Amino acid sequence: MQTAHLAELFGTAQDLATRGQAPQAAALYRDWLLRHPADPLGHAAWFNYGVLLSGLEDLPGAAAAFGEAIRRNAAFLPPFINLGVVYERLGALEPALAHWAHAAAMLGTITGEALAYKVTALKHIARVQEASLRHAEAEANLRQIIEIAPATRDVVQHWVSLRQRQCTWPLLEPVGSLDVRALRRAMAPLSLVTAIDDPLLALAAAAAYSRQEFGVPRDFRVDADFVAQRAGSRRLRIGYLSSDLRSHAIGHLTADLFHRHDRRYFDVFVYYCGIPQEDAVKARIRDEVENWVDITPLDDEAALARILADRIDILVDINGHTRGARTALLARRPAPVLVNWLGFAGSMGTPYHHYILADEVIIPPGHEAFCSEAVLRLPCYQPNDRQRMVGETPSRAALGLPEDAVVFCCFNGSQKITESGFARWMRILQAVPGSVLWLLKTSEAVDIRLRQQAAQAGIDPARLVFAPMDANAAHVARYGAADLFLDTAPYGAHTTASDALWMGLPVLTWPGLGFATRVCASLVRAAGVPELICDGPEDYVAQAIALGRDPARLRGLREQLLAQRESSLLFDTEAFVRSLEAALRHIWAEFLADRLPRPDLTNLETCLEIGVEAPVAEGLSLEAYRAQWQARLARHNGFQKLPRDSRLWSGA
């Protein structure tokens, strides 16, 4: 009878909580527990009581309830998981880790339920370890999950990303039942373009990611739903959607953009979907834009309703496949036209992003085949903020740099440093005696690993200097102490290149085939120093050595960059906005004329299958790359006939 009463309690409390009456549900549990102190299933009631208290932000009460559930039945694992989360929220990380570790250790018997609990516990452990910069421990726990549950695609993606940030080489190695090919297939789009310069594979991976993560939404808008917006003359309603319009690279780039739109013709809405914390960049954008809408607390249904109510004509996605994106919302098509720009360095591979904004360097003629969206080119792809605040450049001594040596610099994130790229840097240091390489500090473990790699290449580890993280104004000011910025490949410098060029620091780069590897060349050209764009990896090494041996030329380049900074295309925000507005007008005219482009995703599943077999060689020309892919497609067509697509396969 007690069991029946308990089932009735669970049902009544669940019904109350579902109707938004969680405090009443918690009171129901509290009263029941007082009346039934010795019930053999009381541990389950204490657990449910703790869940409700946790949701009501009564963390001490929740901790006590979960603790009582554990005291009554130490073999009942859910309260160990939840109590760990409560301890984490209270800032007690070691007790949190201990409870999750206990849960993981207790799960020796492999059942579906036990496996799920163990994976959950290990995920929590890895997440907190990563946040505490205990990256190696986090990686080991993620690896353990992959070994016992290889189908957890999100864990594989996180594991690869963590190895990239730790500069763990080779990046991919077999784990459990997953070989390198399977790992490559599971990589997140951003990780893939950071590791491999293969734009067709990148497009195929983005399409697979979109299909697997978001699929076909339950309901979505079609062209007919937007017919009413075609009529009448009014201001064009432009929406910008991003989680990064704050103290973030994207926020710093766009801070001076939104308010410059011509309000006679454009009604601008910014939809923010990022973290709630305030900062100066976020406040500046919010205060200067005409319509700021924080949709962070809204689910997709409510956010969709809000954007539809605002009657947005063109919605610009400034996240793409990056953290914080609301792609599931975009899949429901909240505006007649969706544009991919700036947040993700590549094509989205979705059926609902209609356009991608770039320029003639990033997506030159012939490279349109690697985008699912129609390509629109601006004079320069990236905006910048002329009003940025930059501090004074400290002395080299204060920064831990030698006074009389060439300082090569790269402040790109450590995830962009590849094994082959680091080897090129070591060749450059070897050929420029006394020079140092100045990198951005990630963690002590990464610093030690890179210094060990330097020693193996015959370079004194002391010639690697690491700059600690700093506030943006102070961070950008540091570029003034360096002599030459060495770009990474295949994912080059984007915001970091603009920061360096603003400070007059020459940036040496070489463009590959894909979007991510060509942005830096676009910025260098727009800054007025196209001679710093190299022909390939070997030319990059040769030019870096030549510049490192010619301090006078480096000083001349710095003076040139500073002298033309105010007049360069890269830093002319007003001109950028006018060109962006022209592109938006063109997009709307195409929509009104019923010429909205339709993404062609044909054969991309096959391209993913082919592309993960082996990466293409570094530094290929476009012609050689296209020929290699056409040969691979032809071979596959001999086995199974492929339909014609609009990219590389004509069906012949």
N, C-alpha and C positions, 0 to 999 in steps of 0.2 A: 504493500500500500504506500510505503514511503516513496518508492520509486515512481509510482503514479503521481503522487503529490509533487515530486521533484520535476517530473516532465511537465506538469501543469504550470509550475513556477517558471520553468524555462520558456514555455510558450507565451505566458502572460507578459513576462519581462521583455521578451523579444518584440512582442506586439507594441508595448509601450515605447521601446527605444525606436522602433521603426516610425512611429507617429511623432517623433521628436520629443518624447517625454522620458529622456534618459534619467533625470533626477528621480522621478517616480519609480522607474525600474530599479535603480540602485537602492532606493528605500525599501522596495519589495524584497530584494535579496537580503538586506540588513535585518529586516524583521524576521524573515524565514530562518536565517542563521541563528538568531537569538533564541528562537523557539525550538530549533533542532540542532543543538550543539554536538550531538554524537551521531548524526546520520552518516552511514557508511559511504555515501556518495557526496558528502559535504565538501570534499576537495573541489569537485566540479562547480558547486555553487560559489565557493570562495573565488575560484578562477574567474567565473563570469562576472562576479561582483567587482573584482579587480579591473577587468576590462572596461566596465562601465565607469568606474572611478578614474581610470586613466584617460578616458575620453572626456571626462568632466574636468580634467586638469588637476584632480586631487592626487598628485603623485605620491605623497607620503601614505595616503590611504590605500592607493593601489599597491604600493610596495608591501604594506602590511597584509593586504588580502592575498597577494600572490605568495608571500612568505607563509601564511597560514595554510594555503593550498599545498605547498611543498611539505610543510610539517606533517600534514595529515596523510599525504601519499607521495613519497619521494620518487616513486616510479612514474608519476604523472608528469610528462615533460613540458606541456604547453606553458605552465607558469614560469619555468626556468627561462624560456625565450622571452616572455613578456616582462618578467622582472629585470632581465638584462636591459631591455629597451627603456624601462623606467629609470634604472640606474644611470644609463647613458644620458637621458634627458635631465637628470639631476646633476650631471657632471662627474659622476663616480664611475670612471671608465674601467678601472681594474675590477671592481665587483661585477660590472656588466660583462666584461670579457670572461670572467671566471664562471658565471652562470651559463653563458653560451657554450663555453668549452666543456662544462659538465654535461650539458645536454648532448653535445656531439659525441663525447666519450661514452655516454650511456647507451648509444644506439648501435650496439654491436650486431643485433639481429636485423637482417635486411628484410624489411617489408616495405610496401609502397608508402605507408604512413610514416614509418621510421625514417626512410630515405628522405622524404619531404621535410621532416623536422630537422634532420641533420644538415641538409642543404641550407635551410633557413638559418640555422645557428651559425654555420660557417660563413654565410653571406654577411650576417651581422658582424661577426668577428672581423672579416676582411674589410668591411666598410669603415669600421672604427679604427682599425690599424692603419688604413690608408689615410684617413683624416689626421691621424697622429704621426704621419710621415714614416710609419713602420712598413715601408713598401715591400721589402723582401718577405716579411711575415704575411702580409696581405696576399702577395702573389702565391705563396705556398698554399694558403688556404683556398684560394680560387682554383689552383691546380688540383687540389684534392677533390673539389666539387666536380671538375671536369672528368676526373678519373672515375668517379662513381655515378655521374649523371651527365654523360657527354652531350645530351640533347639540349642542355641549358645554354642556348645561344647567347643570351645576355651575359652570362658568366664568361664564356669564351671571348666575347668582344671586350669585356672589362679586363680580362687577363692579358690579352694582346696589348691593349692600351697601356696597362701598367708596365709591361715589359718595355714598351717604347719609351715611356717617361723615365725608366731606369737605365736606358741605353744598354739593355741586355741583348747581347748578340751571340749567335744568330737569333733574330727576332722570333722565328717560328721553329719549333722542334716538336716531334710527336708527343702527344699527351694521351695516355690511356689508349683508347681505341681510335683516336683521331690522328690521322697523319697530317703532314704539312698541307697537302691539297685540301683536306677537309677544314683545317684551320683557316686557310686563305678564303675559302668559300664563306666561312662564318664571320669574317672580319666586318666591323662596322665600316660604313662608307668613308668616314673621316680617317680612320686608322689605315684603310687601304691606300688612299691617295697620299698618305704620309710615308708609306713604305714602298709603293710601286708606281712608276710612271707608265701607266697603261690606260689611256683614257676610255677605250672601249670596254675594258674590264671594269673600270670605275663606274661607267654608266650602267653596265649590267648588274653590278653589285648594288648600286643605289636603287635600281628598279626592284631587285629581289628584296632588299631591305624594306622598301615601301610596301611591297606586296605582302610580306610576311608580318610586318609590324602593324600595318593599318588596314590592309585588305580593301574590300568594298564596303563602305559604310551602309548602315541600315537605311538611311535616307540621305539624299543629297540633291543639290539644285542642278537644273539643266538650263540651257539657254532660254527656253520659253519662260522660265521663272523670272527673268530679268527684262522682259520686253518693255515693261513700264519705264525702265530707266533709260531707254533709248530716246524717249520723246522730250522735247522742250530744250530751251537754251538755259543753262545754269552753270554754276561753278562745278568743275569736275571734282568729284569726291575721291580723294586718295587716302588709303589706309596703309600704315606701316605697322607690321606685326613683329615684335622682337622681345626676347627675354634679356637682351644685353644692353639696353639703353640706360646705362649706369656707368660706374667706374669700371669699365671693361673696354677691351680694344675697340669693339664696335661703337660703344658709347663715345669714346674719345674721337673717333673718326667722324661721327655724324652730329656731334653736339652743335655745330654751327650751321647745319643743313636745313632742318625742318622749318625754322622760322623765316628762311629766305624765300620760300615759295611765294609767288605773286598771288596775293589773296583776292585779287580781282577775278582770277580765273580758277584758282585751286582752293578747295576746302580740305584742309589736312587733318587727319585723325591719326594719332599714335596709340596703338594698342600694346600696352606693356604686359608681359606675362612672365616676369622674372622674380627674383628674390625680393622680399618686402623691405629689406634694409634701405635706409636713405643714404645718399651721398651727394656731393656737390654737382656731379655730372647729371645725375638723374633729375635733381631739382632744377638745374638750368634748362634741360630739355622740356620738362613739364611746364615750367613757367613761361617759356617762349613759344610753345606750340599752341595752335588754335584750339585743338581738342585732344586732351590727354585722357585715355580710358584705361584704367588698371583692370585687366581681366584675369589677373592671377588667381583670385579666389573663386572665379566662375568655372563651372565644369563646361564641357564642350557644348552642351545643349544651350546653356545660358549665354555663353560667349557667342555662339552662332546667332542666337536671337538678337543680341545687342548689335552685332555687326550688320545683320540684315536690316534692323530698324534704322541704322545710320545710313542705309542705302549707299554703301561704298561701291564705287565704280571699278576701281583698280586696287587690289590689295597686294602690297609688296611684302614678301616673306623675307625677313632679314635674319632668319635662323638657318633654314635649310636643315640638313641632317646634323645638327649640333645639339648640345645639351640645352634643355629648356624649351625646345621647339614644340609647337602645337600642331603638328602635321595631321593628326587625326581630325582636328577642327578644319584644317584646310581641305581635307579629303571630302568634306561635305559641301565644299564650294560656297563660302559665305559671300562671295562677290563675283560679278560676271567674268572678271579677268584676274588671274593670279600670276605674279611675277617673282622670279627667284633672283635675289641680288645680295651680294656682299657677305652674308653670314656664313655660307658654305661654299668652299672653293671647288665648284663643279656642278654638274647637272643633277637634278633631283630624281630623274627617272620615274616620274609619276604621270598618270594620265590627266592630272588637273593643274599642273603648273604650265602655263601657256608660253611664257617668255623667260629668257635669261638675259640679264644685262652684263655686258662685257665691253671690251674695246678691241681694236684691230691687232694688238699684240697678244692679248690673252686668248682670244679665239680668232685667229686669222682666217682668211678664206681657205677653205679646205678642211677646217676643223669643226665645221658645223655638224658633221656626222656623229660627233661624240656627245651631242646634247639631244635630249628628248624635247626640249623647249625650242621655240624659234629664237634665233639669236638677234639681239639688238645691240648695236655698238655705239658707245658714247666716245667722245674724244679722249676721255680718261675714265677708267672704271671706278676709281676710288676717290671719295671726298676727303677733305681734311679740314682741320680747325685752325684758322689763322689766329684765333683769339686764345689759343692755348697758353697756359701758364707754365713757364719753365724756369727752374732755379739757376743759380750760378754753377758753372762747371767746377768741381773741386780740383785740387792739384792732383797730379798723378801719385805723389807720395801718399796723400790721404786715401787714395783708392787702392793702394797696394800695388801700383804699377811702376816699372822702371822709368826713370826720367829720360834716358838717352837710348831707347830701343824702339823699334817699330812695334806698335800694338795693333795686332789683328783682333777684330772683335766680332762676336756673333751673339746677340741677345735673343735669338730665337729660342723657343721652348725646347727642352731636352728631347722631347718626343720627335723632333724634326732632325735630330742628329742620327745619321745612319752609319753603319760600319764602313761603307765605301766612302762616304763623305768625310768621316773622321780621318780615314787613311790619306785622303787628299790634303787635309789640313796638316797632317804630320809631314808630308812631303814638302809643303810650303815652309813650315818651320825649319826643316832640315836645310833648306836652300837659302834661308834668310837668317844668318847667324845673329844670335842675341834676341831675336824677335820673340814675342809672347802671344799667346792666344787667350783672349779675355772672354769668358763665357758667363752666362747667367747661372747662379747657383740654384740647384734643385734640392739637393740633400747631401749630407756628408757621404752617404753610400755611393751616390752617383759621382761625386767629385773623386772619390777614391778609385772607382771603377775606370773613369776616364784617364786619370793619372797613371793607372796600371797599363792601360792601352797605350798611352804615350811612351811609357818606359819600354814596352815590348817593341815599339817602332824606333827605338833608339833616341828618343827625345827626353831630356831632363824633365821629370814631372813638375818641377817648380816653374816651368815655362807655361803651365796652364794656371791662369788666375781666375778666380770665381767671384763675381759680383753678387752680393746679397740682394734679395728683393727689397724694393723701396717704393715710396709713393711716386705716382706718375711723374710729377714735375721734377723731382730729384732724379728719378730714373732716366728720363730723357736728357737731362742736363749732363749726365755722365758720358754720353756719346761724344761730347766735345773733347774728351781726353784720349780718344782712340784715333788711329791713322787710317784704317781701312776695314770696312765691314765685309766679311766673307759670308755669302749666302749659303743656305743649305739646299739640298735636293733629295728627293723629288718635291718636297713641300717647302717652298721658299718663304722668305720674309714678306709679310704683308704690312701690317701696322708697324712692325719693328723697322721695316725699310723706310717708311715715311718718316718715322721719328728720327732715324739716323740722317736722312737727307735734309730734314728741317734744321738739324744741328750742323750741317755742312760736312757730314761724314760720308765720303765716297762709299758706294755699295757695289761690290763686284758680284755678278750673277751670271748664270747660263740657263736659258729657257729650254725645257724639254718639250714634251708633247702635250701633257695635260694641263688643265686649268691651274691647279695649285702650283705647278712648277714654272708658270709663265707670268704670274702676277708681279713678281719683283722686277722682271724686265720691263713690264709696262710702267712701273713707278719710276724706274731709273730713266727711261726714255722721257716720261712726262716731266721729270726734274731737270732735263736738259743735258744729260751726260750719257748719251747712247753708246759712247765708246767703252763704257763699263759693262756692256752686254757681250758675253763671250760666246764663241761658236760651239762650245761643248765642254765636257769635263777636262780634257787635256789642255785646251786653250785657257780655261779657267785657272788651272794650276800655273801655267806659264805666265799669264798676266799678273796673277797674285805675286809671284816671285819677282817679276820685273818691277811692279809697283813697290814692293817691299824693299827693293834695292835702290829706289829712287825717291827719297823723302821730299825732294824739291817738287816733283810732279804731284805727290800726294798733297802737299801744301797748296799747290796751284789749283787742284781740283776742289779743295775745301773753299778756297777763296771764290772760285767760280760758282759753286753751289750757293754760298751765302749771298753773293752779289745778285744772282738771278732768282733768289727764293721768292720774293714778292711778285715777280712777274711770270713765274713758271706755271705751266698748265697744272702741275700736281697740286699746287697750293692756292689755286684760284677757285675758291668755293662758290663765288657768285656765278662764274662761268659754268661751273659744274651743275649748279641748280638749273640754269637756263637750258643746258643740254638735256638734263634729266626731264625737264618739263616738255621739251620738244618730243622726247621719246614717249612720254606718257600720252601726249596729244595724238601721236601716230598710233599708239596702241588702241586708244579709244576710237579713232577713226576706222581702224580695221575691224573692231567689234561692231560698230554701227553699220559697216558695209558687209557684215556677215562673213568676214574673212578671218575669224579667230582661228589660229593654228591648232591643229590636233596632234598631240604627241604620238610618235610612231614607236611602239615598244616591241615591234616584231623581232623575233629571233634573239632577244636579249637573254632569255633563259639558256639558250644554246651557247651564246657568247660567254656567259658565266661558266658554264660547264667546260668550255674550251680554255678560257683564260686562266682558270685556277690551276691548270696542269703545270704551267711554268711561266714565270714572269718574262716579259720581253727584255732584251738587252738594253742596258743603259746607254743613252746618247744616240739612239737611232734617229735617222731623218724621217720626215713624214712619209716620204715615198717608200722607204724600206719598211717602215712600220705597216703601212697599208698593204704592201705586197705580202708581208708575213701573215697578216690576218686574213687576207683573201685566200691565201694558200691553205690556211687552217680551216676556213669555212668550206672551201672546195672539197677538202678531204672529208669533212663531216657530211657534206652533201652527198658524197659518194656512198656513204653508209645509210643516210636518211635524208631524203629530199627536203630542202629548206625553202620556205616561201620567200619571195622577193621582199626586201626592205629598202628603206630610203637612205641607208648608210653605206655599207661596203658590199652588200650581196645583191647582185642584180638578178639572181635566179639562173644565171648561165652555168 
